[in-house]
Each structure stands twice: as C-alpha cells, then as structure tokens.
Amino acid sequence: MMIPHLTADQLRAALPYEALISALRAAFVADIESPKRHVHAISPQENTVMLLMPVWQPQRHAGMKLVTVAPNNGVRGLPTVHSIFMLLDSVTGAPLALMDGEELTLRRTAAASALASQFLSRPDSRRLLLVGTGSLAPYMAAAHCVARGIREVAVWGRSAEKVARTVSRLQAELPQQVTVRAAQNLEAEARAADIISCATTSTEPILRGEWIAPGAHVDLVGGFKPNMREADDALMARASVFVDTRAGALAEAGDLVQPLANGALGIESIHAELAQLCSGAHPGRNDTAEVTVFKSVGAAIEDLCAADLVWESHKKQG
C-alpha cells in the first residue's frame, strides 16, 4: 500500500488556527514524549546539516520530522531549508503518511505563540506589531488575530519591498476589520503596540526594554541559536518570561542564554513553560501593567499535534 503524501495545501486546509490552538492546549498536558533533537553534519564542506526530531504518544501516534539546512542553497536557486514529517502508528510502527514539513512547522509555530498569547497578553489587546518579513510573518499575524481581537497590524522590516509584499498579503488574508499598514519607525510602533511578534534571524537585539509599554506582550520567535538575539538585556530583565519548553529554550535561545550568562537575567525570571500554563499550574499574566515575554524555539509535541489533526482530516475525506 502506498503511503500518502499530504501537501502544503492539504495541511493548510486541515489546520485552521482555532482548531490547532485548541489541540495544542490539550497536547501540552498529554502523555507525549519528545527527546532532544539530533543534529548531524551531512556535508561539512557545505555546512549542510540534518535535524531529526522524534516524538511519540504511546498507544496512538509517533512521528519524525526530518529537516535539512543548506546555507549555500541560495546560489543554487533552492530553498535553504527542506523538511518532511512522517506519521506512524505507535503500536505497530507502521508508517501512515508523509506530510509537508515546512507548512506543518509554520502553522504549529504560529499557533503555539497564539496559544501563549491567550495566557500572557491582555484580553483587550488590539494593536499588533509584526517585526520581520520572512516566511513565518503572515502565519504569525493570522494566528495572533485569532487569539485576540486584533484591529491593527503594523509590519516592520529592513527591506521596504518585503514589507510592502507582506502588507499586501495580509490585507488579502486577514479579516476585513483588521487594518494592515507598513511601520516606519520601529521605536514608535513598539511603544504603541499591545502585542509585538518578532520573527527574524537577527544576531543583535532589535527590541529595547525602554520601548515596551506597561501591559504589552512580546512574542520572540526568532533567535533559535545561542548567538542570535531579538530582545536586549533590559527587556528580558524587566519582563515576566515564559518559554515553550525549558529544555529547548535554555539550550538554544540566545535571548535567554546570553542574559543568563552575563547576569542580566536570573533563572527565577523564567516563570513557566507552556505545559504549566495549559495545565493551570501557572496562571500566566498577573495584572494589566505586567510586561510578558514568550520565547519559543519549537517543540516536536507541536509537530505531532498538528500531524494528528491533518491525519484525522485526511481519513474523513476517505
């Protein structure tokens, strides 16, 4: 029997954000195992690496996401990152489906940030600042608009052309009541925002603590390596910090690794991980003036959760 390959379009249709956010809330308190990911250099001369991210839920499903990162692919006219997810039956070990790994990752990453926002941003948040214009940006905006009643999205990036392209896409995709515009001055926009979602590959801080208004929520999605930064020490020190998983964030997130190393941030400032928010072990935001930060580096639990939804949708369609 041929294993079905489910495309990006099929995943997009099967993973509306409302359903995915709700499923992630349940997944983070479920009996799901996800060991630390493996990283292997498969072409050292080209700095090409392969990442293996296993995850399983006993008596249900298991999965493996395989990601390759080839930094020199730009000159070949190829994407830097390729990704595929394999879903298996946990009991029999039989493969069930192959799924487009990029769409899976983009949607689950955005949904995890939106889930965190439901605990950490103010319920009356209306103004979203989107920092970064990469492939993840439209997904982040859409998910945050589902989590909160966003009415205005400002998009900031270093390339005016990419900002214009992102604004145009969001105007076509977001609900009509949401105004989308280009952001000119990052500091001014940051001071006015209720939620700031930052998804970049920066190695220097972009957001400064002095810019963040009381009661704002900051969603840091880039900075997935120890040498990468999106927020400065002042922002991390003044905020109540939350993470997707402690193990992953403390090992990989430059926004945590660097200020912890230089003493600007204490380990006690990391209040909880997403599983503790979802279980009710931690309430999340304390008051309307608190500044909150959610730092994510990605978790295989999210991959399996999304893949389960896709598989159920595929079965219903016969």
N, C-alpha and C positions, 0 to 999 in steps of 0.2 A: 504494500500500500504506500502510495506516495505521500510524503509529509507535506502538508500545505504550507505555502509561504504567504504570509499576510503582509500586504504592502502598507506604505505610509498612509495612503488614502483610506484603507480599511481601518487602520488604527485610529486615524483622526475621527472617523465616523463612530467608532466603538468607545471612544474615550471623551465624552462631554465632561467639562470640568466639574459640574455639580456632582456627577456620579463618581468621578475619580477622587475628588476631595473627600467625599463621604467614605469611600472604600479605603483610602489611606488612613483615615482616622481609626478605622477598625483594624487595619493591618498592623499598625504600630503597637497594638496591645495584644496581637495574636501570637501564637507559638510558631514563629518564623525564625529560622537560623540564617545568618549571613556572615560568614567569615570575612576577614580582611582580604581585600582583593590582591591578586597576584599581578606583578608587573615583570615582563620579560623583554629584554632587548633582542629583537629578532633580526635586526640589521644594524649592528653597532656603527658601521661606517656611515649610515644614513640617519642615525639617531631614531630609527623606527622602533617603536615599542608595541607590545601586545599586552592588553589588560584582560584578565579573567575575573569575572565577578559571579561566584556561585551563590545560590540561595535556595532554601527549600522549606516546605511546610510538611511535616510528617502526615501521612495518610491523605495527602492532597496533591499538590504540585511542587515540582522543583524547576530550577531554571539556571541558565548560564548566559551571561552577557559577555560577548567577545568584542573587544574594542581594539582597533589599531590606530596608532597616531604616527603619521609620517610627515614630519615638519617640512620636508623638501618637496611635497607634492604640488605646491603652488606653481612651480616652474614646469611641472608636467601637465598642468591644467586639470588636476584631480583634487578632490576634497582632501583636507588634512586628516580628517577622522572618518573611519568606516566602522560600522557597528551592526551587530546582529544578535538577536536574543533567541535562544532555544528553550521551549517549554516542554517539560517532561512529566510523566506520571510518577509521583514519589514512590508508590508501592511497587510497580512493575519496572520502573526505569525506562519505559518506552517513550520515545520522542513523540510529541503531539503536534508541534508546529514550530516553524521558524518565523520570526517577526522582524520587521524593520527596526533596527536598534536606535537609529537617530530620532525618529518620531516618538518612539517609546520614551527615550530619555528626555527629550524636550518637554513633552507633556507632563511626565511624572515630576520633573524638576519644578516646573511652574506650579503644579498642583500642590506640591509639598510646601512651597513658600506661601501659597494662598491658605493652606490649612494652618500654618503657623500664624498667619495674619489674623485668623479668626480668634486666636487666643491673645495676640500681642498688640494688634493695632486697635485704636479707638473705634467703637462701632459706628461713630458718626464721621469716619474718615471719608473725605470727598475728593481730595486732590492727590494725584499720584504723579511722582516724578520718576521717569524711566531713564536710567543712566546706562548708556551703551546701546549700540545699534546692530549687534551681531544676530545670529540666527535665533537665539533664545528670546530676544527682546519682545517680539509680538506675542509670544506664548506667555511671558510674564505679565504683560499688560492685560491680556484676556483673562487669565486666572485671577488676578487681583480684582478685576472688575466683578467677577462672580462672588468673591469672598466678601467684598464690601460695596456699598452703593457709590462707587466712584462716578464723578461727574466731569472731571477734567484730568486729562493726561498730557503732561509736558514731556517731550523727548529731547534728551541732551546727548550729544556725541561729538567726537573730534572732527568728523567728516560731515560737512553740510549736506553733501549729496546723499550719504547714508541716512542722515536724519530725515531728509525730505522723503526718501523712499520708505522709511519706517512709518512716518506720519501718514503717508498716503495709504499704506497697507492697513494701518489701524483704523483710519477713517472708514475704510471699506468693511472691516471685520467687526469692529466693536458696536455695541448698541447705539442707536441714533442719539440717545440723550447724552452720550459721552462726547465732550469736546476734546479734540486732539490737536495739539499745536507743537511747533518747534520751540525749544527752550534756548534762549540766547545767553543768559547769564546764569551759570551754574550755582553760584552762591545765593543769588536772589531766589532762584527756584527752590533750592534746598531749604531756605529759611521759611518758605511759604507752604511747603508740602506736608501733608498728613502722613503719607507713606512714600518712602524712597526705595526703589528696587534697582539694585546695581548689579549688572551682569557684564563684566569686562574681563580682559586679560591683563590688566594693569599690574605693574610691579612697584608702583609708587602710589601712596594714598591719593584718592580723588576727593573723598568727602572729609570735611573737617568738623570736629566736635562743636566748634563755636557756631557753625551754621545751623545746627539742628534745633528746631523749635521744641519747647516743652510739649510732651504728649505725642511726639512723632514716633513712627516705627520705621526702622531701617532694615531692609532685606538685602543681605550680601550673598550673592550667588556665584560671583567670580572668585578669584583668589583661592583656587583649589590646589595650589602648591605652596610650600613654606616660603618661597621667595616672592610671592605675589601679595599685593595689598590693595584694598579699596577704601578702607577707613583708616584715619590716623589714630595715634595713641589716645588723643584727647577724647575722641568719640567713643572708643572702646572703653575707656576708663569711666566715663560718665553714664554709660548705658547699663541697663539690665540685659545681660547677654544670654541668649538661648541658642541651641545647636540642634541639627538633625540627629546626629549621634555623637556622643562624646568621643568614642574611639576614633572615628574618622576625622572629626574636626580638630581634635588635639594633635593628631598625627600629620595632617595635611594643610590646614588652613593658615596661611600666612597672617591673616587678620587676628588670629589667636596666638600662633606660635611666636611671632615676633614680640608683641607686647608682654606676653608671659615671660619671655626670656629677658627682656630689659627691665622688668619690674613695673611697667606702666599698668599692667592688668594682673589682678590676683585670681587664682583659680576659683576662689569663692564667688567671684563676679559672674561665673557661668552658672546660672540659676537652675537650668533644667534642660533635658533633651526632649525631642518631640514625643517620645513614648510616654514621658511623665506628664506632658500636657494632655495628651489624648486619654490617659488613664484617670486624670483628675488628681494625680499625686501633687501636681503644682498648678495653681490657678491661672498662671500667666500674668497679664498686666495687673498691677496693683491699684493704680489711680490714673486720672486723666492727664497728669503732668509728667508721668514717668516716660523716659526715653527708652525704647526697647530696640534690641538688635537681634535678628535671626541670622545665624551663619550656617550655611549648608555647604557640604561637599559632595552630596549624593549618597544614597544608600540602596543596596540591592533589594531591600524589602520593598522599596517603591517600584522597582522593575517588576518583581513578581506580582505585586498587587495589580499593576496596570495590565500585565500579560493575562492574568486571570479574567479580568473584565473583557479583554479582547477575545479570549477563547470562548467565554460564555456567549458573547455576541455572535461569534462565528458558528457555534453549534446551533443557535436559534435560527440562523439563516440556512441551515442544512448543509 
